[in-house]
Amino acid sequence: MAKLLIVDDEPNVVSALRRMCLNSMMTPAIPDAQVTTCTSPLQALKHVGDHRVDLVISDYRMPGMDGATFLTRVKELQPDTARMILSAYTDMEGIVRAINDAGIFRFVSKPWSDADLRFSIVQVLQHRELLLENQQLANEVRVQRGIISRQQAELERLEAESPGITRVRWTKDGGVVLED
């Protein structure tokens, strides 16, 4: 199942992207897409903090936070989440920042072609899966060589599966914070 998060301050764009991603009649197929949408980058960051996301597609120009800043924060919360920017603006400084800081996989111009965007989404998801598989295989080799412990490898696997599960927040008196 591919968990997608679409973030754009324009509700019509969000709706169009959601319909396009969920349309099972279009090719190439996005495998078992589960799409969540947000019209605010702050709302989307809260979602990313609480849920595993495979791919985030974000507008570049949004009120409160631009797409490059938003995707940089997503990268900090979930480094294995693939990131794309969809924008009508070609601000070179912003694009460079999105590539260098946020590590975006793809930049797509508005207006987009549904077929091209779907193809890009499928490619990005496949690339992400290869990266995760390579990381898992590298960890297995490190465990075999004794470089990292099985416990550390398991913690990394759990964190990738459920972001934030290995991070504990403490109160001043030594208690554990279960909710914000």
C-alpha positions as a printed Julia matrix, in Angstrom:
180×3 Matrix{Float64}:
  0.0     0.0     0.0
  1.35    3.41   -0.98
  0.54    6.08    1.6
  0.48    9.46   -0.14
  0.13   12.89    1.42
 -0.88   15.79   -0.83
 -0.38   19.32    0.49
 -1.61   22.41   -1.37
 -3.35   25.52   -0.1
 -5.83   25.39   -3.01
 -8.67   22.93   -2.22
 -9.48   22.44   -5.93
 -5.89   21.37   -6.66
 -5.94   18.98   -3.7
 -9.22   17.45   -4.93
 -7.94   17.08   -8.5
 -4.72   15.42   -7.33
 -6.6    13.09   -5.0
 -9.0    12.0    -7.78
 -6.09   11.46  -10.16
 -4.15    9.34   -7.65
 -7.18    7.21   -6.75
 -8.39    6.67  -10.32
 -7.75    2.94  -10.81
 -8.62    3.14  -14.51
 -5.61    5.33  -15.35
 -2.19    3.94  -16.12
  0.36    3.54  -14.81
 -1.29    2.19  -11.69
 -0.34    3.61   -8.31
 -0.25    0.44   -6.2
 -2.98    0.43   -3.51
 -2.89    4.2    -3.05
 -4.12    5.58    0.26
 -4.32    9.36   -0.12
 -4.45   11.92    2.68
 -4.82   15.61    1.83
 -4.05   18.8     3.72
 -4.5    22.43    2.77
 -2.02   23.65    5.39
  1.63   22.67    5.79
  1.27   22.86    9.59
 -1.66   20.44    9.51
  0.39   18.18    7.21
  3.39   18.24    9.59
  1.13   17.07   12.41
 -0.04   14.2    10.19
  3.55   13.27    9.29
  4.46   13.31   12.98
  1.72   10.78   13.74
  1.54    8.57   10.62
  3.91    6.76    8.28
  3.93    8.36    4.84
  5.6     6.93    1.74
  5.37   10.01   -0.49
  4.57   13.69    0.11
  3.56   15.85   -2.84
  3.65   19.52   -1.88
  2.92   22.81   -3.56
  5.85   25.23   -3.44
  4.04   28.48   -2.65
  1.76   28.24    0.37
  0.9    30.73    3.1
  2.81   30.28    6.33
  5.52   27.98    4.98
  6.92   27.35    1.52
  7.17   23.84    0.1
 10.96   23.61    0.46
 10.8    24.45    4.18
  7.86   22.12    4.69
  9.57   19.2     2.94
 12.8    19.83    4.88
 10.76   19.4     8.08
  9.17   16.24    6.64
 12.67   14.91    5.93
 13.65   15.54    9.56
 10.54   13.7    10.84
 10.6    10.83    8.34
 13.87   10.63    6.4
 12.67    7.65    4.33
  9.61    9.48    3.0
  9.9    10.41   -0.68
  9.26   14.08   -1.42
  8.0    15.88   -4.55
  7.22   19.53   -5.3
  4.42   20.6    -7.61
  4.53   24.28   -8.54
  3.54   26.88  -11.12
  6.52   29.0   -10.07
 10.09   28.44  -11.15
 11.92   30.24   -8.37
 15.45   28.86   -8.95
 16.61   29.62   -5.41
 13.6    27.79   -4.0
 14.08   24.82   -6.31
 17.76   24.56   -5.38
 16.83   24.74   -1.69
 14.2    22.04   -2.2
 16.75   19.78   -3.87
 19.62   20.45   -1.46
 17.81   20.83    1.89
 14.6    18.85    1.44
 16.1    16.19   -0.83
 13.14   16.17   -3.21
 12.97   13.3    -5.66
 11.1    15.22   -8.35
  9.89   18.72   -9.33
  6.69   18.83  -11.41
  5.38   22.0   -13.04
  1.79   23.19  -12.86
 -0.3    22.67  -14.88
  0.61   19.0   -14.92
 -0.26   16.14  -17.22
 -2.08   13.44  -15.23
 -0.26   10.66  -17.11
  3.16   12.25  -16.56
  2.47   12.96  -12.89
  1.24    9.39  -12.28
  4.34    8.04  -14.03
  6.53   10.26  -11.81
  4.7     9.1    -8.66
  5.16    5.44   -9.59
  8.85    6.01  -10.38
  9.46    7.84   -7.11
  7.72    5.11   -5.09
  9.75    2.41   -6.86
 12.98    4.33   -6.24
 12.07    4.72   -2.57
 11.45    0.97   -2.25
 14.87    0.24   -3.76
 16.54    2.64   -1.34
 14.78    1.02    1.62
 15.7    -2.47    0.43
 19.34   -1.42   -0.02
 19.35    0.07    3.48
 17.91   -3.14    4.95
 20.45   -5.3     3.13
 23.3    -3.03    4.22
 22.1    -3.3     7.84
 22.01   -7.09    7.57
 25.6    -7.08    6.31
 26.65   -4.75    9.16
 25.0    -7.04   11.7
 26.79  -10.02   10.2
 30.09   -8.17   10.38
 29.35   -7.04   13.93
 29.36   -3.34   13.04
 25.9    -2.67   14.48
 23.93   -4.69   16.97
 20.74   -6.56   16.17
 19.05   -4.25   18.67
 20.07   -1.14   16.71
 18.92   -2.73   13.44
 15.55   -3.56   15.03
 15.2     0.0    16.38
 15.83    1.37   12.87
 13.26   -1.02   11.41
 10.66   -0.03   14.02
 11.31    3.68   13.47
 10.89    3.27    9.69
  7.65    1.35   10.21
  6.18    3.67   12.87
  7.94    7.06   12.97
  8.51    8.36   16.47
  8.06    5.01   18.21
 11.64    4.97   19.48
 11.56    8.55   20.76
 10.36    9.01   24.32
  9.33   12.41   25.69
  9.84   12.92   29.41
  8.19   15.33   31.84
 10.27   17.4    34.24
  9.52   15.01   37.08
 10.64   11.93   35.1
  7.27   10.77   33.78
  6.64    9.7    30.19
  4.48   11.96   27.98
  1.98    9.76   26.14
  0.12   12.52   24.24
  0.74   16.18   23.39
